[in-house]
Amino acid sequence: MTYEVRVSDKAHGQIQDIYDRLLIEARSAAVEWFNGVLERMNSLAQFPHRCPRAIESRRLSSELRHLVYGDHRRAYRIIFVVRAERVIILEVRHAARAPFTQI
């Protein structure tokens, strides 16, 4: 089964913010990060349940899952929910940030 992957407006904004910050450091690093995060998100079209539940699932009413992208310096969590035949990307956030409390 192939899932449709959708990105929320909030996640789009977060991706743009991260990209803009990385551009300050190095254009090539920003482009590489952007292409990589898109590839990881698109990989969720196949077997999204392979990813573990996100810690936020304990407090929220949704079964949130996450996929980590990046290395030890720049690890980002792609937080998503699977609904029917869709994967909805809710947030893309640095792994060092505290868990969020609402969707």
C-alpha positions in Angstrom: 0.0 0.0 0.0 1.2 3.5 -0.9 0.2 6.4 1.3 -0.3 10.0 0.2 2.1 12.3 2.1 0.8 15.7 3.0 2.7 18.5 4.7 0.8 20.8 7.1 1.2 24.6 6.7 2.9 24.6 10.1 5.5 22.1 9.0 6.0 24.0 5.7 6.8 27.1 7.7 9.2 25.2 10.0 11.0 23.7 7.0 11.4 27.2 5.5 12.7 28.6 8.8 15.3 25.9 9.1 16.3 26.3 5.5 16.7 30.0 5.9 18.8 29.6 9.0 21.1 27.1 7.3 21.5 29.5 4.3 23.3 31.9 6.6 25.9 29.2 7.3 26.3 27.7 3.8 24.1 27.5 0.8 25.2 24.0 -0.2 24.5 22.7 3.3 21.0 24.3 3.2 20.2 22.8 -0.2 21.5 19.4 0.9 19.4 19.5 4.1 16.3 20.6 2.2 16.6 17.8 -0.4 17.3 15.3 2.3 14.4 16.2 4.5 12.0 16.0 1.4 13.4 12.6 0.6 12.8 11.4 4.2 9.3 12.7 4.2 8.5 11.1 0.9 9.9 7.8 2.2 6.8 7.8 4.5 4.7 6.9 1.5 5.9 3.3 2.1 5.5 1.7 5.5 5.0 4.7 7.7 4.2 2.5 10.7 7.9 1.4 10.7 8.6 4.6 12.6 8.2 4.6 16.4 5.5 6.5 18.3 6.6 10.0 19.3 6.9 10.8 23.0 4.1 13.4 22.5 1.6 10.5 21.9 1.5 9.8 25.6 0.0 13.2 26.4 -2.0 13.9 23.2 -5.0 12.0 21.9 -3.4 11.2 18.5 -1.1 8.4 17.6 1.9 10.5 16.6 4.9 9.0 15.1 8.3 10.4 14.2 11.2 9.9 11.8 14.6 11.4 12.6 16.6 13.1 9.9 20.2 14.4 10.1 23.3 13.8 12.1 24.2 14.3 15.7 24.7 18.0 15.3 21.6 18.7 13.2 19.0 16.0 14.0 15.4 16.9 13.2 12.3 15.1 14.1 9.6 14.7 11.4 6.4 14.3 13.4 3.4 12.9 11.6 0.2 11.0 12.0 -1.2 8.3 9.8 -4.9 8.6 8.9 -6.5 6.2 6.5 -4.3 6.3 3.4 -2.6 9.5 4.3 0.5 10.5 6.2 0.2 14.1 7.5 3.4 15.8 8.5 2.6 18.0 11.5 5.9 19.3 12.5 9.6 19.4 11.6 11.6 20.4 14.7 15.1 20.1 16.0 15.5 16.9 18.1 16.9 18.9 21.1 13.7 20.9 21.5 11.3 19.9 24.3 8.3 17.8 23.3 5.3 19.9 22.3 2.0 19.8 24.3 -0.6 20.5 21.6 -1.2 19.8 17.9 
